[in-house]
Amino acid sequence: MNKTIRRLLLFAIFITAVSIPFMETNANNTIVYKVPIADEVEKGLYAFLQRSFAEAEDAGAEAIILDINTPGGFTDAAGKIAKLLNTTDIKVIAYINDDALSAGAFLALYADKIYMSPRGRMGAAQVIVGNGNAADDKADSAWIASMENAAESSGRVVEYALAMANPDIHLPKYNAPKGKLLTLTAKEAIEVEYSEGTEATLNDLLETLGYKDAKVISTAETFSEKIARFITNPVVVPILLSVAGLGLVVELYSPGFGVPGTMGITSLLLFFYGHLVAGFAGYETLILFVIGVSLIVTEFFVAGGIAGVLGAAAIVGAIIMAGGNPMYMAISVIIALAIATVGAVILIKFFGKKLHLLNKMVLMDVTDTESGYVSNVNRIELLGEMAVTTTPLRPAGTIDFKGERIDVVSDGNYIERGKDVKIIRVEGSRIVVRRTEKKEENK
């Protein structure tokens, strides 16, 4: 009996020893992705988040933790990111590590749960345009509606989301009197149920969520994605296109190929590279761009202007297609064209005679007497001389001056053939005469 019991105990110990590694492995099979939302919210960030979410889904991640610290950004990019958050099947937890302001607050509201660090802030979500002022009523109204939808999507009280975007909503308890936007601290966010809790560190959050032993995979932007984020920034795009336009204009009017042309081509290549990496431009835009350049080059060898116009239209079309927002890209192109035009005018006005290609395209020399040009012999010596008409002057005709036939015009009156005339004006090839009597010759 004792022998049987010993065998059973040994078997139980063996089974337990063999099972423990598998139990630990199963416990560590939980995967959590940590994805940062830092700096400005713009189109390049959307491309990075799209890749990170796809990786999390492929890896079978149980949750995605958004490590948020952003001052906000652009509403069109925030809208695309919100759709990404809303359509993923993975649980999304927002960890506001310092700031989730403006578009950052909007994105946090689309998470399944929100946690904040002790120093975290959330709110101040009014739309601000480029000059630092509030947007017009139309844009402001659309953004307020978006904030309302974001709060409703996560089942939170809409009033606080509206107060973040609308300064007319009165919430003095949370330091938001009329005329001031609502910004919640970590403690206030818990009170209004805009936060599930306050956690000092990400590790504390993982423990609270039950992911202490989970495998945490942190995603980071690649070098290409960082460049793409910078290049696709709505502030950088018009600057890049302006440098491209101005550089190419200067290069066209300069001998050889130098720095301006290199800057122009590099700017265009950077523009398309950034938008390709960000996922906004496809190869069809590059093909259209190459076609446009080819047509413009053809214009130098084929007269007519049609190829040049079609080429310019193809390049502009490729640039507009490369952006996520056609209206914004069109505005950027207009800004770049305006700057290039001003640059061309300055070049022509101040450096016209020194420019290489311009001298081949435009006649820069002035054909005046001061510059040494004489289109016709100026018969100044005839002024005041007497002659005889050989044809009637009606008012044009010819005169005989000492045996030389000269084309003249009368000063307005009809003069018959064989009459005495006096040359009263010499204006280049135009000689004006007036009828007179022979006796005036001695006066």
C-alpha positions as CSV (number, residue, x, y, z in Angstrom):
1,M,0.0,0.0,0.0
2,N,2.8,2.4,0.9
3,K,4.6,1.5,-2.2
4,T,1.5,2.4,-4.3
5,I,1.1,5.7,-2.6
6,R,4.7,6.5,-3.1
7,R,4.4,5.8,-6.8
8,L,1.3,8.1,-7.1
9,L,3.1,10.9,-5.3
10,L,6.1,10.6,-7.5
11,F,3.9,10.6,-10.6
12,A,2.0,13.7,-9.3
13,I,5.3,15.5,-8.7
14,F,6.5,14.6,-12.2
15,I,3.3,15.9,-13.8
16,T,3.5,19.1,-11.8
17,A,7.1,19.7,-12.7
18,V,6.4,19.1,-16.4
19,S,3.3,21.4,-16.4
20,I,4.9,24.4,-14.7
21,P,6.9,25.7,-17.7
22,F,3.8,25.4,-19.9
23,M,1.7,27.2,-17.4
24,E,4.3,30.0,-17.3
25,T,4.4,30.1,-21.1
26,N,0.7,30.5,-21.4
27,A,0.7,33.3,-18.8
28,N,3.4,35.1,-20.8
29,N,1.5,34.6,-24.1
30,T,-0.5,37.8,-23.6
31,I,0.8,40.5,-25.9
32,V,0.3,44.3,-25.3
33,Y,1.4,46.9,-27.7
34,K,2.6,50.3,-26.5
35,V,2.2,53.0,-29.2
36,P,3.3,56.6,-28.7
37,I,1.2,59.6,-29.8
38,A,3.7,62.4,-29.4
39,D,4.3,65.9,-30.8
40,E,1.8,67.2,-33.3
41,V,-1.2,65.2,-34.6
42,E,-0.7,65.3,-38.4
43,K,-0.9,63.0,-41.5
44,G,2.4,61.3,-40.9
45,L,1.3,60.2,-37.4
46,Y,-1.7,58.5,-39.0
47,A,0.6,56.4,-41.2
48,F,2.7,55.4,-38.2
49,L,-0.4,54.4,-36.2
50,Q,-1.9,52.5,-39.1
51,R,1.3,50.4,-39.3
52,S,1.5,49.9,-35.5
53,F,-2.2,48.8,-35.3
54,A,-1.6,46.4,-38.2
55,E,1.4,44.9,-36.5
56,A,-0.6,44.5,-33.2
57,E,-3.4,42.7,-35.0
58,D,-1.0,40.3,-36.8
59,A,0.7,39.6,-33.5
60,G,-2.6,38.8,-31.8
61,A,-2.2,41.5,-29.2
62,E,-4.9,41.7,-26.5
63,A,-4.6,45.5,-26.0
64,I,-3.0,48.6,-27.4
65,I,-1.8,51.3,-25.0
66,L,-1.6,54.7,-26.5
67,D,1.1,56.7,-24.7
68,I,-0.2,60.2,-25.3
69,N,1.7,63.4,-24.9
70,T,0.7,65.9,-27.5
71,P,-0.3,69.6,-27.7
72,G,-2.8,68.8,-30.5
73,G,-2.6,69.2,-34.2
74,F,-4.7,69.1,-37.3
75,T,-8.3,68.2,-37.4
76,D,-8.3,66.3,-40.7
77,A,-5.5,64.0,-39.5
78,A,-7.2,63.6,-36.1
79,G,-10.4,62.5,-37.9
80,K,-8.6,59.7,-39.8
81,I,-6.9,58.5,-36.7
82,A,-10.2,58.5,-34.8
83,K,-11.7,56.2,-37.6
84,L,-8.7,53.9,-37.1
85,L,-9.3,53.7,-33.3
86,N,-13.0,53.1,-33.8
87,T,-12.6,50.3,-36.3
88,T,-10.0,48.1,-34.6
89,D,-11.1,45.0,-32.8
90,I,-8.3,45.3,-30.2
91,K,-8.9,46.9,-26.9
92,V,-7.4,50.5,-26.9
93,I,-6.3,52.1,-23.6
94,A,-5.2,55.8,-23.6
95,Y,-2.5,56.7,-21.1
96,I,-2.3,60.5,-20.9
97,N,1.3,60.9,-19.9
98,D,1.4,64.7,-19.4
99,D,-0.8,66.3,-22.1
100,A,-3.7,65.3,-24.3
101,L,-4.7,68.7,-25.5
102,S,-6.9,69.7,-28.5
103,A,-6.8,66.9,-31.0
104,G,-5.1,64.8,-28.4
105,A,-8.2,65.0,-26.1
106,F,-10.3,64.1,-29.1
107,L,-8.3,61.0,-29.8
108,A,-8.2,59.9,-26.1
109,L,-12.1,60.0,-26.1
110,Y,-12.1,57.2,-28.7
111,A,-10.2,54.8,-26.5
112,D,-12.0,52.1,-24.5
113,K,-10.5,53.3,-21.3
114,I,-8.5,56.4,-20.2
115,Y,-5.9,56.6,-17.5
116,M,-3.7,59.6,-16.6
117,S,-0.4,60.3,-14.9
118,P,-0.6,62.6,-11.8
119,R,0.6,65.5,-13.9
120,G,-1.7,64.7,-16.8
121,R,-4.0,67.3,-18.5
122,M,-6.8,66.8,-21.0
123,G,-8.9,69.4,-22.9
124,A,-8.4,72.9,-24.5
125,A,-9.7,71.6,-27.8
126,Q,-10.9,74.7,-29.7
127,V,-9.9,74.9,-33.4
128,I,-7.2,77.4,-33.9
129,V,-6.2,78.6,-37.4
130,G,-2.8,79.6,-38.7
131,N,-2.8,83.2,-37.4
132,G,-3.5,82.0,-33.8
133,N,-7.1,83.0,-33.8
134,A,-10.2,80.8,-33.3
135,A,-11.6,79.3,-36.5
136,D,-14.7,80.6,-38.2
137,D,-18.1,79.5,-37.1
138,K,-18.4,76.8,-39.8
139,A,-15.2,75.0,-38.8
140,D,-15.8,75.6,-35.1
141,S,-19.3,74.1,-35.3
142,A,-18.0,71.0,-37.2
143,W,-15.3,70.4,-34.6
144,I,-17.7,70.8,-31.6
145,A,-19.9,68.1,-33.2
146,S,-16.8,65.9,-33.6
147,M,-16.0,66.3,-29.9
148,E,-19.6,65.4,-29.0
149,N,-19.4,62.2,-31.2
150,A,-16.1,61.3,-29.5
151,A,-17.6,61.5,-26.0
152,E,-20.7,59.6,-27.0
153,S,-18.6,56.8,-28.6
154,S,-17.0,56.0,-25.3
155,G,-20.2,56.6,-23.2
156,R,-19.0,59.7,-21.4
157,V,-20.9,62.8,-20.4
158,V,-21.0,65.0,-23.5
159,E,-21.1,68.3,-21.6
160,Y,-17.4,68.2,-20.6
161,A,-16.2,67.4,-24.2
162,L,-18.3,70.3,-25.4
163,A,-16.7,72.6,-22.8
164,M,-13.3,71.6,-24.0
165,A,-14.1,72.9,-27.5
166,N,-16.6,75.7,-26.8
167,P,-15.6,78.6,-24.4
168,D,-19.2,79.7,-24.1
169,I,-20.0,76.7,-21.9
170,H,-19.9,77.7,-18.2
171,L,-18.2,75.2,-15.8
172,P,-16.6,77.3,-13.0
173,K,-16.2,74.3,-10.7
174,Y,-13.4,73.1,-13.1
175,N,-11.8,76.5,-13.7
176,A,-13.8,77.0,-16.9
177,P,-15.8,80.1,-16.6
178,K,-17.5,81.5,-19.7
179,G,-14.9,82.5,-22.2
180,K,-12.4,79.9,-21.1
181,L,-11.9,76.3,-22.4
182,L,-12.1,73.3,-20.1
183,T,-8.9,71.5,-19.3
184,L,-9.2,68.7,-16.8
185,T,-6.5,67.6,-14.4
186,A,-6.0,63.9,-13.4
187,K,-8.1,64.3,-10.3
188,E,-10.9,66.3,-12.1
189,A,-11.0,63.7,-14.9
190,I,-11.8,61.0,-12.4
191,E,-14.5,63.1,-10.9
192,V,-16.3,63.6,-14.2
193,E,-15.6,60.0,-15.3
194,Y,-13.3,61.0,-18.1
195,S,-10.6,58.9,-16.5
196,E,-10.7,55.4,-15.0
197,G,-7.7,56.1,-12.7
198,T,-4.4,57.8,-12.1
199,E,-1.2,55.8,-12.5
200,A,2.3,57.2,-11.9
201,T,4.0,55.0,-14.5
202,L,3.2,52.7,-17.4
203,N,4.3,49.7,-15.3
204,D,1.7,50.7,-12.7
205,L,-0.9,50.9,-15.4
206,L,0.0,47.4,-16.7
207,E,-0.3,46.0,-13.2
208,T,-3.7,47.7,-12.7
209,L,-4.9,46.3,-16.0
210,G,-3.7,42.8,-15.2
211,Y,-0.9,42.9,-17.8
212,K,2.0,42.8,-15.3
213,D,3.4,39.6,-16.9
214,A,2.3,40.3,-20.4
215,K,4.8,40.7,-23.2
216,V,4.9,44.5,-24.0
217,I,6.0,45.4,-27.5
218,S,6.9,49.1,-28.0
219,T,6.6,50.5,-31.5
220,A,8.7,53.4,-32.6
221,E,8.8,55.5,-35.7
222,T,11.4,54.5,-38.3
223,F,13.7,57.1,-39.7
224,S,11.6,57.2,-42.9
225,E,8.4,57.7,-40.9
226,K,10.0,60.6,-39.0
227,I,11.0,62.3,-42.2
228,A,7.6,61.6,-43.6
229,R,5.9,63.2,-40.6
230,F,8.0,66.3,-41.0
231,I,7.6,66.6,-44.7
232,T,3.8,66.0,-44.7
233,N,3.2,68.6,-41.9
234,P,0.8,71.1,-43.3
235,V,3.1,73.9,-42.4
236,V,6.1,72.4,-44.1
237,V,4.4,71.4,-47.4
238,P,3.9,74.9,-48.8
239,I,7.4,75.9,-47.8
240,L,8.8,72.8,-49.6
241,L,6.9,73.5,-52.7
242,S,7.8,77.2,-52.6
243,V,11.5,76.3,-52.4
244,A,11.0,73.9,-55.3
245,G,9.3,76.5,-57.5
246,L,11.7,79.3,-56.7
247,G,14.8,77.1,-57.1
248,L,13.7,75.9,-60.5
249,V,12.8,79.4,-61.7
250,V,16.3,80.7,-60.6
251,E,18.0,77.7,-62.3
252,L,16.2,78.3,-65.6
253,Y,17.7,81.8,-65.7
254,S,21.2,80.7,-64.6
255,P,24.0,79.3,-66.7
256,G,24.7,75.6,-66.3
257,F,23.2,73.6,-63.4
258,G,23.9,74.6,-59.9
259,V,22.6,75.0,-56.3
260,P,19.1,76.5,-57.1
261,G,18.2,73.7,-59.5
262,T,19.5,71.1,-57.0
263,M,17.4,72.6,-54.2
264,G,14.3,72.7,-56.4
265,I,14.6,69.1,-57.6
266,T,15.5,67.9,-54.0
267,S,12.5,69.6,-52.6
268,L,10.2,67.9,-55.1
269,L,11.8,64.5,-54.5
270,L,11.4,65.0,-50.7
271,F,7.8,66.0,-51.2
272,F,6.9,62.9,-53.1
273,Y,9.1,60.6,-50.9
274,G,7.4,61.9,-47.7
275,H,3.9,61.4,-49.1
276,L,4.8,58.0,-50.5
277,V,6.1,56.8,-47.1
278,A,3.1,58.3,-45.3
279,G,0.8,56.4,-47.6
280,F,-0.9,59.4,-49.2
281,A,0.7,59.2,-52.6
282,G,0.8,56.2,-55.0
283,Y,3.0,55.3,-57.8
284,E,0.4,56.8,-60.2
285,T,1.3,60.2,-58.9
286,L,5.0,59.6,-59.6
287,I,4.1,58.5,-63.1
288,L,2.0,61.6,-63.7
289,F,4.8,63.7,-62.4
290,V,7.4,62.1,-64.7
291,I,5.0,62.6,-67.7
292,G,4.7,66.3,-66.8
293,V,8.5,66.8,-66.6
294,S,8.9,65.0,-69.9
295,L,6.3,67.2,-71.6
296,I,8.1,70.4,-70.3
297,V,11.4,69.1,-71.6
298,T,9.8,68.4,-74.9
299,E,8.6,72.0,-75.0
300,F,12.3,73.1,-75.4
301,F,12.5,71.2,-78.7
302,V,9.0,71.5,-80.1
303,A,7.4,74.9,-80.6
304,G,3.8,75.6,-79.9
305,G,3.5,75.8,-76.1
306,I,0.9,72.9,-75.8
307,A,3.4,70.4,-74.4
308,G,4.6,72.9,-71.8
309,V,1.0,73.7,-70.7
310,L,0.1,70.0,-70.5
311,G,3.3,69.3,-68.6
312,A,2.7,72.0,-66.0
313,A,-0.9,70.8,-65.5
314,A,0.4,67.2,-65.1
315,I,2.9,68.3,-62.4
316,V,0.3,70.3,-60.5
317,G,-2.2,67.5,-60.7
318,A,0.4,65.0,-59.4
319,I,1.2,67.3,-56.4
320,I,-2.5,67.7,-55.6
321,M,-3.1,64.0,-55.9
322,A,-0.2,63.2,-53.5
323,G,-1.8,65.0,-50.6
324,G,-4.5,63.6,-48.4
325,N,-6.5,66.8,-48.6
326,P,-6.9,68.1,-52.3
327,M,-8.2,71.5,-51.2
328,Y,-5.2,72.1,-48.9
329,M,-2.8,70.9,-51.5
330,A,-4.3,73.2,-54.1
331,I,-3.8,76.1,-51.7
332,S,-0.2,75.0,-51.1
333,V,0.4,74.9,-54.9
334,I,-1.1,78.4,-55.3
335,I,1.2,79.8,-52.6
336,A,4.2,78.1,-54.2
337,L,3.3,79.5,-57.7
338,A,2.8,83.0,-56.2
339,I,6.3,82.9,-54.6
340,A,7.9,81.6,-57.8
341,T,6.2,84.3,-59.8
342,V,7.4,87.0,-57.5
343,G,10.9,85.5,-57.6
344,A,10.8,85.5,-61.4
345,V,9.7,89.2,-61.5
346,I,12.5,90.2,-59.2
347,L,15.0,88.3,-61.3
348,I,13.8,90.0,-64.5
349,K,13.7,93.4,-63.0
350,F,17.0,93.5,-61.2
351,F,19.1,90.8,-63.0
352,G,17.5,90.5,-66.4
353,K,20.6,91.3,-68.5
354,K,22.8,88.9,-66.5
355,L,20.5,85.9,-66.8
356,H,21.4,83.0,-69.1
357,L,18.2,81.5,-70.4
358,L,16.2,84.7,-70.1
359,N,18.4,86.4,-72.7
360,K,17.5,83.5,-75.1
361,M,13.8,83.8,-74.4
362,V,13.3,87.6,-74.1
363,L,14.8,90.5,-75.9
364,M,16.4,92.3,-73.0
365,D,18.3,95.1,-74.9
366,V,16.6,98.4,-75.4
367,T,16.8,99.6,-79.0
368,D,17.0,103.3,-78.3
369,T,19.5,106.0,-79.4
370,E,21.1,106.1,-76.0
371,S,21.9,102.4,-76.3
372,G,23.5,103.0,-79.8
373,Y,20.6,101.7,-81.9
374,V,19.3,103.6,-84.9
375,S,16.4,102.1,-86.8
376,N,16.6,104.6,-89.7
377,V,19.0,107.4,-90.7
378,N,17.9,110.6,-88.9
379,R,18.1,113.4,-91.5
380,I,18.5,116.2,-89.0
381,E,20.4,118.3,-91.6
382,L,17.1,118.7,-93.6
383,L,15.4,120.7,-90.9
384,G,14.5,124.2,-92.3
385,E,15.5,123.4,-95.9
386,M,13.3,124.3,-98.9
387,A,12.2,121.7,-101.5
388,V,9.6,121.2,-104.3
389,T,6.8,118.6,-104.3
390,T,7.1,116.0,-107.1
391,T,3.8,114.4,-106.3
392,P,0.7,115.7,-104.6
393,L,0.8,115.4,-100.8
394,R,-2.4,113.8,-99.5
395,P,-0.8,114.2,-97.0
396,A,2.0,111.7,-97.9
397,G,4.0,112.1,-101.1
398,T,7.5,112.9,-102.3
399,I,9.6,116.0,-102.7
400,D,12.7,117.0,-104.6
401,F,15.6,118.3,-102.5
402,K,18.6,119.2,-104.6
403,G,17.9,116.3,-107.0
404,E,17.1,113.8,-104.2
405,R,13.6,112.3,-103.9
406,I,12.5,112.1,-100.3
407,D,9.3,110.6,-98.9
408,V,7.5,113.2,-96.7
409,V,4.1,114.1,-95.2
410,S,2.4,117.5,-95.1
411,D,1.5,119.1,-91.8
412,G,-2.1,118.3,-92.5
413,N,-3.1,120.2,-95.6
414,Y,-3.3,119.0,-99.2
415,I,-0.4,120.3,-101.3
416,E,-0.4,120.1,-105.0
417,R,2.5,118.9,-107.2
418,G,5.2,121.4,-108.1
419,K,4.7,123.6,-105.0
420,D,7.4,125.0,-102.7
421,V,7.6,123.4,-99.3
422,K,9.7,123.9,-96.1
423,I,10.9,121.0,-94.0
424,I,9.6,121.9,-90.5
425,R,10.1,118.6,-88.5
426,V,12.4,115.5,-88.8
427,E,11.2,112.6,-86.6
428,G,13.4,109.6,-87.5
429,S,12.2,108.5,-90.9
430,R,9.2,110.8,-90.7
431,I,9.8,114.2,-92.4
432,V,7.1,116.8,-92.2
433,V,6.8,119.7,-94.6
434,R,4.6,122.8,-94.9
435,R,3.7,124.8,-98.0
436,T,5.5,128.1,-98.3
437,E,6.6,130.7,-100.8
438,K,10.0,130.8,-102.3
439,K,10.7,134.1,-100.8
440,E,10.7,132.7,-97.3
441,E,14.0,130.9,-98.2
442,N,16.0,134.1,-97.6
443,K,14.3,135.0,-94.3
